[in-house]
Amino acid sequence: MPRYLPAFQLSLPTRPRLRLRQLGGLLLAMVAAASAGAATNPLPPNPLAGTWTLEEAYDLLADGQRAEPYGTHPAGLLLVGPDGHYSLQIFHETRTPFASGDKWHAADEEYRAAVLGMSTHFGRLDVDMVKRTLTFRIERAAFPNWDGKAQTRPFELRDELLSYKVPKTPTGATPVSVWR
């Protein structure tokens, strides 16, 4: 039966060992140079990085009226990291607990209210300050049709308020979100 020795017990001729040291030194020098370049030329942080609290979430209807599908005082957070990763949650101002107390056993109406009473997704957020657009690169969403999709939205940033319009819904409504 063959016997295998751990790598540290193998003896190599002197010349190949020297080459390994030279390659190791070259690799170390390359990593150091790359690190120095990255330190002097860092990627700019996402200009919207931080924690945003929802101020308003409403729909502009086709006839110009305004509807509030999450109530008059919805709750929500938009978290944006300096690298562009984001997490967004919007919830209806009132949420009725399931009568059973068990999320796996509820009435159809309870499930419907729970799903329609929230909008949540996460992924990467690209900001184009020149075009004034946000591109949400959605990895996962409570609404599965958005998984893996990119949505570009016009935005305004004024007096510490961020607002943007979501693409029109099939009913013709344009959802608007306002964050502080």
C-alpha positions as CSV (number, residue, x, y, z in Angstrom):
1,M,0.0,0.0,0.0
2,P,1.5,3.4,-0.9
3,R,2.3,5.8,1.8
4,Y,1.6,9.5,1.3
5,L,3.6,12.1,3.0
6,P,2.2,15.5,4.0
7,A,3.5,18.3,1.8
8,F,5.7,19.8,4.5
9,Q,7.6,16.5,4.7
10,L,8.5,16.3,1.0
11,S,12.0,17.3,0.1
12,L,12.5,19.2,-3.1
13,P,15.8,19.9,-4.8
14,T,17.3,23.3,-3.9
15,R,16.8,24.9,-7.4
16,P,13.0,24.4,-7.6
17,R,12.6,25.7,-4.1
18,L,14.4,28.8,-5.1
19,R,12.0,29.3,-8.0
20,L,9.0,28.9,-5.7
21,R,10.4,31.6,-3.4
22,Q,10.9,33.9,-6.4
23,L,7.4,33.2,-7.6
24,G,6.1,33.8,-4.0
25,G,7.9,37.1,-3.9
26,L,6.6,38.2,-7.3
27,L,3.1,37.3,-6.2
28,L,3.5,39.3,-3.0
29,A,4.8,42.3,-5.0
30,M,1.9,42.1,-7.4
31,V,-0.7,41.9,-4.5
32,A,1.0,44.9,-2.8
33,A,1.0,46.9,-6.0
34,A,-2.7,46.1,-6.7
35,S,-3.6,47.0,-3.1
36,A,-1.7,50.3,-3.4
37,G,-3.5,51.1,-6.6
38,A,-6.8,50.3,-5.1
39,A,-6.1,52.5,-2.1
40,T,-5.2,55.5,-4.2
41,N,-8.1,55.0,-6.7
42,P,-11.0,53.7,-4.7
43,L,-14.4,53.3,-6.3
44,P,-16.7,56.2,-5.4
45,P,-19.2,55.2,-2.7
46,N,-22.9,55.1,-3.7
47,P,-24.1,58.7,-3.4
48,L,-27.3,57.5,-1.7
49,A,-25.5,55.3,0.8
50,G,-27.2,55.3,4.2
51,T,-30.5,54.6,5.9
52,W,-33.6,56.2,4.4
53,T,-37.0,56.2,6.2
54,L,-40.2,56.2,4.2
55,E,-42.1,59.5,4.3
56,E,-44.8,58.7,1.7
57,A,-45.9,55.9,-0.7
58,Y,-48.8,56.6,-3.0
59,D,-50.0,56.0,-6.5
60,L,-50.6,58.6,-9.1
61,L,-53.7,57.4,-11.0
62,A,-54.3,57.7,-14.7
63,D,-56.9,60.4,-14.1
64,G,-54.5,62.5,-12.0
65,Q,-55.9,61.5,-8.6
66,R,-53.8,60.1,-5.8
67,A,-54.4,56.8,-4.0
68,E,-52.7,55.5,-0.9
69,P,-52.4,51.7,-1.1
70,Y,-50.3,51.5,2.0
71,G,-52.4,53.9,4.0
72,T,-51.8,57.6,4.9
73,H,-48.7,56.7,7.1
74,P,-46.9,53.7,5.7
75,A,-43.8,52.4,7.3
76,G,-40.6,51.6,5.5
77,L,-36.8,51.5,5.3
78,L,-34.4,51.7,2.4
79,L,-30.9,50.7,3.3
80,V,-28.1,51.5,0.8
81,G,-24.5,50.4,1.3
82,P,-21.5,52.3,0.0
83,D,-21.0,49.4,-2.5
84,G,-24.6,49.8,-3.9
85,H,-26.2,46.8,-2.2
86,Y,-29.7,47.7,-1.0
87,S,-32.7,46.4,0.9
88,L,-36.1,48.1,0.7
89,Q,-39.2,47.4,2.7
90,I,-42.6,49.2,2.6
91,F,-45.5,48.2,4.8
92,H,-49.1,49.3,5.1
93,E,-49.6,51.4,8.2
94,T,-52.0,48.8,9.7
95,R,-51.3,45.1,9.6
96,T,-53.9,42.7,11.0
97,P,-52.4,39.7,12.7
98,F,-53.6,36.3,11.4
99,A,-56.5,34.9,13.5
100,S,-54.7,31.5,13.8
101,G,-51.5,33.1,15.0
102,D,-49.7,30.8,12.5
103,K,-48.4,32.1,9.2
104,W,-48.9,28.6,7.6
105,H,-52.6,28.5,8.5
106,A,-54.5,31.6,7.5
107,A,-57.6,32.5,5.5
108,D,-57.2,33.5,1.9
109,E,-58.2,37.1,2.8
110,E,-55.5,37.3,5.4
111,Y,-52.8,36.1,3.0
112,R,-54.1,38.6,0.4
113,A,-53.9,41.5,2.8
114,A,-50.5,40.5,4.0
115,V,-49.1,40.3,0.5
116,L,-50.7,43.4,-0.9
117,G,-49.8,45.4,2.2
118,M,-46.1,45.3,1.5
119,S,-43.5,45.8,-1.1
120,T,-40.0,44.5,-0.4
121,H,-36.9,43.6,-2.4
122,F,-33.1,43.6,-2.3
123,G,-30.2,43.7,-4.7
124,R,-27.9,46.4,-6.1
125,L,-28.7,50.0,-6.7
126,D,-27.0,52.0,-9.4
127,V,-27.3,55.8,-9.3
128,D,-26.8,58.0,-12.4
129,M,-26.5,61.5,-11.0
130,V,-26.3,63.0,-14.5
131,K,-29.4,61.3,-15.9
132,R,-31.1,61.4,-12.4
133,T,-32.0,57.8,-12.6
134,L,-31.9,54.9,-10.1
135,T,-31.5,51.4,-11.4
136,F,-32.7,48.7,-9.0
137,R,-31.1,45.4,-10.0
138,I,-33.5,43.3,-8.1
139,E,-32.2,39.9,-6.9
140,R,-35.3,38.9,-4.9
141,A,-38.6,40.6,-4.3
142,A,-41.8,39.7,-2.4
143,F,-43.5,40.1,-5.9
144,P,-41.7,37.2,-7.7
145,N,-42.2,38.7,-11.2
146,W,-39.5,41.2,-10.2
147,D,-36.8,38.6,-9.3
148,G,-33.7,39.1,-11.5
149,K,-35.1,42.2,-13.2
150,A,-33.6,45.7,-13.5
151,Q,-35.9,48.7,-13.1
152,T,-34.7,52.2,-13.9
153,R,-36.6,54.9,-12.2
154,P,-36.3,58.7,-12.5
155,F,-35.5,60.3,-9.1
156,E,-35.3,63.7,-7.4
157,L,-33.1,64.5,-4.4
158,R,-34.1,67.8,-2.8
159,D,-33.8,69.0,0.8
160,E,-32.7,65.5,2.1
161,L,-35.8,64.0,0.4
162,L,-35.4,61.2,-2.1
163,S,-38.4,60.5,-4.4
164,Y,-38.8,58.3,-7.3
165,K,-41.5,56.8,-9.6
166,V,-41.9,53.1,-10.1
167,P,-42.9,51.9,-13.6
168,K,-46.6,52.0,-14.2
169,T,-48.7,49.1,-13.0
170,P,-51.1,47.2,-15.3
171,T,-53.9,49.4,-14.0
172,G,-52.1,52.5,-15.2
173,A,-51.1,53.8,-11.7
174,T,-47.6,55.1,-11.1
175,P,-46.4,54.3,-7.6
176,V,-44.3,57.1,-6.0
177,S,-42.0,56.6,-3.0
178,V,-40.6,59.4,-0.9
179,W,-37.7,58.8,1.6
180,R,-35.9,60.9,4.2
